[in-house]
Amino acid sequence: MRPETRLVHTRTPRPAGTPLTVPLYQTSGFSFDDLETFADGMGRPDGAFAYTRMGNPTVRALEDAVADLEGGAAGLAAASGMGAIGSVLHGVLRTGDHVVAQRDLYGGAHALLRDLAERWGVTVTRVSGHDPDELRAALGPRTRLLYLETIANPTGHVSDLAALAAAAREAGVLVVVDNTFATPLLCRPVEHGADVVVHSTTKYLAGHSDVIGGVAVFADAALHREVWEHAVEYGATADPFAAWLTLRGLRTLSLRMRAHCANAEVLVHRLAAHPAVAAVHWPGLPDHPSHEVAGRLLSGCGGTFSFDLVGGRAAGEAFVGALRLVKLAPSLGGTETLVLHPASTSHRRLDEAELRAAGIAGGTIRLSAGVEHVDDLWDDLVNALP
Ligand SMILES: *Cc1c(COP(=O)(O)O)cnc(C)c1O
């Protein structure tokens, strides 16, 4: 063959041994010797790998790993946490359906539900997430889905998953839980009755602030297939390199979570004792409203918490400006410690009353504890406090 052809047709070596890590299949598709296998791969999520938007070995390794950790039947990796959440909600809901959702939710999920209500004729009722009776009262004949978060942001609210899921299942309502803050190491919602678990893998699962991704895990393979068809149509599925980075991060999740939780616990107690801090919100603290539920549900209270500064908004803005080591940034769950001032960034569109309802004050700071030495973190926080 001539050079032009040889340049294009490089051959893929087939190793005799098994690679130690999941290889990165950075390919848009696969070639086949027979048409039947090819067609099979286009038609179902567990067929031959044919086109990467529908399935890819690196992406599948991530889906299987997270599904296994969560105790689900199958996983669906998406381009982002919102891609996973959107695929599930759009894949399950139809016009006229009713959704019951927890009141304090991630901003993106909040916005998606509002969009579903305004443009797609889905009705939404908000509940506190504390009380199964409140949920029962909210359920109606068209209720299709209950949407919860294991640990909500930035209040640290922990939903009583088992009680709420039992009430929902009695009524034939599908339970979807965002488990981003807890990770499957601290809580496995499927064990408490959830039908679908969603993650922003951008956060703890990938854990190094270098990738955007999401995963949805399904207790039931039939529902997985339904949502897969939808995610494939929307093109919300994951890129192999993003999946590969996430798999690499996943290997150290247990080590990182231990460090995140331990650092958060130390900082929480030191902040709670500091005169410039009015309140600290972390479910591990005995005076937190979710403390008792968290004790039953979680095997650790997570690495992200919030606290309110005595001086209100001015104190909050001055504090984030005075930090040196700790970075002011969106996101959480990476190896480096990050803070956010919700009132001026993530929740800036909320008015005073909405902020109060979401548990956010002008002086509220959210902190995602990294894995640095906790005394270096404390030195930086103390220097920035008034
Ligand atoms: C970040 C986040 C999301 C959205 O994930 P992206 O990867 O940013 O799309 C959803 N839920 C929670 C709880 C999050 O923290």
Ligand as a Chemical Component Dictionary entry (heavy atoms), coordinates in Angstrom:
data_LIG
# 
_chem_comp.id                   LIG 
_chem_comp.type                 NON-POLYMER 
_chem_comp.pdbx_formal_charge   0 
_chem_comp.three_letter_code    LIG 
# 
loop_
_chem_comp_atom.comp_id 
_chem_comp_atom.atom_id 
_chem_comp_atom.alt_atom_id 
_chem_comp_atom.type_symbol 
_chem_comp_atom.charge 
_chem_comp_atom.model_Cartn_x 
_chem_comp_atom.model_Cartn_y 
_chem_comp_atom.model_Cartn_z 
_chem_comp_atom.pdbx_ordinal 
LIG C1 C1 C 0 -22.435 19.752 40.723 1  
LIG C2 C2 C 0 -23.696 19.070 41.061 2  
LIG C3 C3 C 0 -24.598 18.681 40.047 3  
LIG C4 C4 C 0 -24.379 18.989 38.586 4  
LIG O1 O1 O 0 -23.262 18.344 38.095 5  
LIG P1 P1 P 0 -22.401 18.877 36.837 6  
LIG O2 O2 O 0 -21.361 17.836 36.700 7  
LIG O3 O3 O 0 -21.894 20.234 37.191 8  
LIG O4 O4 O 0 -23.351 18.934 35.690 9  
LIG C5 C5 C 0 -25.738 17.999 40.434 10 
LIG N1 N1 N 0 -25.994 17.734 41.733 11 
LIG C6 C6 C 0 -25.160 18.110 42.710 12 
LIG C7 C7 C 0 -25.511 17.775 44.118 13 
LIG C8 C8 C 0 -23.984 18.788 42.412 14 
LIG O5 O5 O 0 -23.159 19.167 43.406 15 
# 
loop_
_chem_comp_bond.comp_id 
_chem_comp_bond.atom_id_1 
_chem_comp_bond.atom_id_2 
_chem_comp_bond.value_order 
_chem_comp_bond.pdbx_ordinal 
LIG C1 C2 SING 1  
LIG C2 C3 SING 2  
LIG C2 C8 DOUB 3  
LIG C3 C4 SING 4  
LIG C3 C5 DOUB 5  
LIG C4 O1 SING 6  
LIG O1 P1 SING 7  
LIG P1 O2 DOUB 8  
LIG P1 O3 SING 9  
LIG P1 O4 SING 10 
LIG C5 N1 SING 11 
LIG N1 C6 DOUB 12 
LIG C6 C7 SING 13 
LIG C6 C8 SING 14 
LIG C8 O5 SING 15 
# 
